[in-house]
Amino acid sequence: MLRYSLRRLAIGIGMLLALSMLIFLLLRLTPGDPIDAYIDPNIPMSPADLAELRSSLGLDQPLPVQYLAWLQQALAGNLGYSIKRMDQPVLGLVLSRIGPTVLLMGTALVISTVVGIATGIISAVRRNSIADLSFSVVALTGISSPAFLSALIGLYVFAVRLKWMPSGGMLTPGEAFSVLDLLHHLILPASLLAVAQAALIMRYMRASLLEVLNQDYVRTARAKGVLEFWVIVKHALRNALLPVVTLIGSTIGLAIGGAIFIESVFNWPGMGLLLVDSVETRDYPVIMGATLIIGACVIVVNLLTDVTYAVIDPRIKVA
């Protein structure tokens, strides 16, 4: 198990390094000059001033030298300073936004896991029934709907038309903090973020459980007179959950992509909103730092998923 975990960790570190190189290169290939983000349009600057500023920022160096200099600072815990946010340290700025995003994604993950597994079990046990067909149609609709479309429709229906939920923010402005107020703002964006994840989990759970229910040991348990409830829970469900565990971990990346749109639509003060604002204002240090930390979180979650899968299925240990 230790060797397996170390091998997965080494792969994860390599992926994180490749991600940082890719983002650094893409930012340099975007239209415009990175120096433009540092210039105040109200303050005229001469070509000599621009050259001096470029040299002080290291932008006159070749790209490999610039990347290695940034990587050296990042490994030391210094991700630079925000250009558009009064020179705030990027690390502190990003860390201050992690909490709301983790709360949003964690709630969405719980909702999607519970709903997806429950509906998948019902669909498999009652195959070709009205419930199965209904859940399948809803799941296909959820998988096919982009996150921004689900967010806009949910905002219009539940916040604008029905007025059941607030239209944005994390707390009601001007009111004292309360858990109920937080939940009132959280439930709609978290539920919309969970739509695509729940749909994927439901489809995988249904297919996996149908395959397990046709195995010989399940038919033997039924022949012995074991109640159908215990046949499903004790004999079939654990084996059927193996591919679903991997899927749940892999949907974290999907959830991060969806969270960027959800946080933007609902003005949720998390990492997604910070990243969108930084792209709009061309705040390169924040984009690099936020992307690096998001990538690290995804890699850690995938590592934990692989280890969990190896614990559930001992055959992985010898792979």
Solvent accessible surface area in square Angstrom, and as a share of the most:
residue,aa,sasa,rsa
1,M,84,0.37
2,L,129,0.64
3,R,196,0.71
4,Y,28,0.11
5,S,27,0.17
6,L,98,0.49
7,R,102,0.37
8,R,84,0.31
9,L,78,0.39
10,A,63,0.48
11,I,79,0.40
12,G,5,0.05
13,I,105,0.53
14,G,38,0.37
15,M,108,0.48
16,L,42,0.21
17,L,79,0.39
18,A,57,0.44
19,L,51,0.25
20,S,4,0.03
21,M,101,0.45
22,L,93,0.46
23,I,32,0.16
24,F,12,0.05
25,L,81,0.40
26,L,87,0.43
27,L,19,0.09
28,R,55,0.20
29,L,122,0.61
30,T,56,0.33
31,P,123,0.77
32,G,52,0.50
33,D,43,0.22
34,P,21,0.13
35,I,6,0.03
36,D,68,0.35
37,A,5,0.04
38,Y,76,0.29
39,I,42,0.21
40,D,62,0.32
41,P,124,0.78
42,N,130,0.67
43,I,104,0.53
44,P,124,0.78
45,M,70,0.31
46,S,50,0.32
47,P,113,0.71
48,A,72,0.56
49,D,62,0.32
50,L,57,0.28
51,A,60,0.46
52,E,121,0.54
53,L,42,0.21
54,R,70,0.26
55,S,62,0.40
56,S,87,0.56
57,L,69,0.34
58,G,22,0.21
59,L,28,0.14
60,D,76,0.39
61,Q,84,0.37
62,P,82,0.52
63,L,70,0.35
64,P,89,0.56
65,V,72,0.41
66,Q,23,0.10
67,Y,20,0.08
68,L,109,0.54
69,A,54,0.42
70,W,37,0.13
71,L,36,0.18
72,Q,128,0.57
73,Q,86,0.38
74,A,16,0.13
75,L,146,0.72
76,A,85,0.66
77,G,39,0.38
78,N,59,0.30
79,L,12,0.06
80,G,23,0.22
81,Y,120,0.46
82,S,0,0.00
83,I,32,0.16
84,K,92,0.39
85,R,42,0.15
86,M,179,0.80
87,D,101,0.52
88,Q,77,0.34
89,P,74,0.47
90,V,0,0.00
91,L,64,0.32
92,G,41,0.39
93,L,16,0.08
94,V,0,0.00
95,L,94,0.47
96,S,74,0.47
97,R,52,0.19
98,I,40,0.20
99,G,44,0.43
100,P,20,0.12
101,T,14,0.08
102,V,92,0.53
103,L,60,0.30
104,L,0,0.00
105,M,27,0.12
106,G,31,0.30
107,T,34,0.20
108,A,0,0.00
109,L,48,0.24
110,V,95,0.55
111,I,46,0.23
112,S,0,0.00
113,T,32,0.18
114,V,94,0.54
115,V,70,0.40
116,G,0,0.00
117,I,36,0.18
118,A,45,0.35
119,T,22,0.13
120,G,0,0.00
121,I,37,0.19
122,I,69,0.35
123,S,0,0.00
124,A,4,0.03
125,V,64,0.37
126,R,148,0.54
127,R,138,0.50
128,N,108,0.56
129,S,37,0.24
130,I,147,0.75
131,A,31,0.24
132,D,1,0.01
133,L,106,0.53
134,S,51,0.33
135,F,61,0.26
136,S,16,0.11
137,V,95,0.55
138,V,103,0.59
139,A,5,0.04
140,L,97,0.48
141,T,81,0.47
142,G,5,0.05
143,I,71,0.36
144,S,88,0.57
145,S,31,0.20
146,P,58,0.37
147,A,33,0.25
148,F,96,0.40
149,L,75,0.37
150,S,18,0.12
151,A,0,0.00
152,L,92,0.46
153,I,95,0.48
154,G,3,0.03
155,L,33,0.16
156,Y,118,0.45
157,V,52,0.30
158,F,73,0.30
159,A,11,0.09
160,V,75,0.43
161,R,161,0.59
162,L,78,0.39
163,K,156,0.66
164,W,154,0.54
165,M,52,0.23
166,P,33,0.21
167,S,70,0.45
168,G,28,0.26
169,G,18,0.17
170,M,46,0.20
171,L,66,0.33
172,T,41,0.24
173,P,126,0.79
174,G,91,0.87
175,E,113,0.51
176,A,90,0.70
177,F,128,0.53
178,S,46,0.30
179,V,91,0.52
180,L,145,0.72
181,D,20,0.10
182,L,25,0.12
183,L,90,0.45
184,H,84,0.38
185,H,13,0.06
186,L,5,0.03
187,I,70,0.36
188,L,12,0.06
189,P,3,0.02
190,A,0,0.00
191,S,39,0.25
192,L,24,0.12
193,L,10,0.05
194,A,2,0.02
195,V,55,0.32
196,A,25,0.20
197,Q,2,0.01
198,A,14,0.11
199,A,7,0.06
200,L,45,0.22
201,I,0,0.00
202,M,5,0.02
203,R,76,0.28
204,Y,104,0.40
205,M,0,0.00
206,R,38,0.14
207,A,61,0.47
208,S,13,0.08
209,L,0,0.00
210,L,28,0.14
211,E,116,0.52
212,V,15,0.08
213,L,17,0.09
214,N,92,0.47
215,Q,74,0.33
216,D,96,0.50
217,Y,88,0.33
218,V,0,0.00
219,R,123,0.45
220,T,66,0.39
221,A,7,0.05
222,R,93,0.34
223,A,91,0.70
224,K,159,0.67
225,G,60,0.57
226,V,53,0.30
227,L,124,0.62
228,E,79,0.35
229,F,127,0.53
230,W,130,0.46
231,V,0,0.00
232,I,16,0.08
233,V,61,0.35
234,K,143,0.61
235,H,59,0.26
236,A,0,0.00
237,L,32,0.16
238,R,159,0.58
239,N,65,0.33
240,A,0,0.00
241,L,47,0.24
242,L,23,0.11
243,P,52,0.33
244,V,0,0.00
245,V,29,0.17
246,T,61,0.36
247,L,19,0.10
248,I,34,0.17
249,G,4,0.04
250,S,63,0.41
251,T,3,0.02
252,I,18,0.09
253,G,33,0.32
254,L,82,0.41
255,A,3,0.02
256,I,25,0.13
257,G,32,0.31
258,G,6,0.06
259,A,3,0.02
260,I,42,0.21
261,F,94,0.39
262,I,1,0.00
263,E,0,0.00
264,S,44,0.28
265,V,38,0.22
266,F,4,0.02
267,N,92,0.47
268,W,0,0.00
269,P,46,0.29
270,G,0,0.00
271,M,10,0.04
272,G,3,0.03
273,L,26,0.13
274,L,0,0.00
275,L,26,0.13
276,V,40,0.23
277,D,45,0.23
278,S,0,0.00
279,V,85,0.49
280,E,127,0.57
281,T,57,0.33
282,R,73,0.27
283,D,0,0.00
284,Y,17,0.07
285,P,22,0.14
286,V,0,0.00
287,I,13,0.07
288,M,9,0.04
289,G,0,0.00
290,A,0,0.00
291,T,22,0.13
292,L,33,0.16
293,I,26,0.13
294,I,26,0.13
295,G,7,0.07
296,A,31,0.24
297,C,60,0.36
298,V,30,0.17
299,I,26,0.13
300,V,76,0.44
301,V,44,0.26
302,N,51,0.26
303,L,33,0.17
304,L,108,0.54
305,T,15,0.09
306,D,28,0.14
307,V,38,0.22
308,T,60,0.35
309,Y,50,0.19
310,A,0,0.00
311,V,93,0.53
312,I,48,0.24
313,D,10,0.05
314,P,86,0.54
315,R,173,0.63
316,I,36,0.18
317,K,103,0.43
318,V,135,0.77
319,A,93,0.72
